[in-house]
Amino acid sequence: MEWERGAGMMRHMTDVNGLSIGILGGTGDQGKGLARRFALAGHQVLIGSRSAQRAQDAADSIGSGVTGGENAAVAAQADIVIVAVPYEGHKALLESLRAELAGKIVVDCVNPLGFDKQGAYALPVEEGSAAQQAAAVLPDSRVVAAFHHVSAVVLMDPAVDKVDLDVLVLGDDREATDTVQALADVIPGVRGVYGGRLRNAHQIEALTANIISVNRRYKAHAGLRITDI
């Protein structure tokens, strides 16, 4: 592992060049946005869905060499897998892909949220958080929590060259979190910042409800920046 100082902090130099990225739930707005940005950064990107045709349609809408397939095929083929599915289908999907995801870095960006007349709010999760649920379901995978607060609108906007935010990365495997931090860094303007152990993922997921409230009040697409590092 090499490090260099830049942009006010010690930057990790983990090499993620050549890694393929699978996105389960890549037909949704967040998944498509991440797929687009990683493809523009030069990564092979595979979009997963229950329907191979739906996945391919989403891939075609993005271009940049993105391909689509059924979730199991994408999970087996990709080097790193990002989980961006709705929370209600989260546990069942991961249970069905336990074998395909064994040994891989699995990046969970699922936010368990409910909505009512007062807006967004965090849902209780028996395991503590969606990321901890993923770790419980996937004991042979290296689960990392990241990319919770990235605006899909900003990711998909061709007028936005640089995405102005930090991505908090949480996990218990140092090599895995370093890799995901470096992966965040390939998106221009984004910085991956270590945010703690996986047991602290609940408040990161829940904070999304606050950001949604900010966006609604100010008609914005707000992100987070961590100061003094």
ABEGO torsion letter per residue (X at the ends): XBBBBBGGBBBBABBABGBBBBBBGAABAAAAAAAAAAAAAGBBBBBBBABAAAAAAAAAAAEGGBBBBBAAAAAAABABBBBABBAAAAAAAAAAAAAAABGBBBBBABBBBBBBAAEBBBBBBAAGBAAAAAAAABAABBBBBBGAABBAAAAABAABABBBBBBBBBEABAAAAAAAAAAAAABBGBBBBBAEBAAAAAAAAAAAAAAAAAAAAAGBBBBBBBBGX
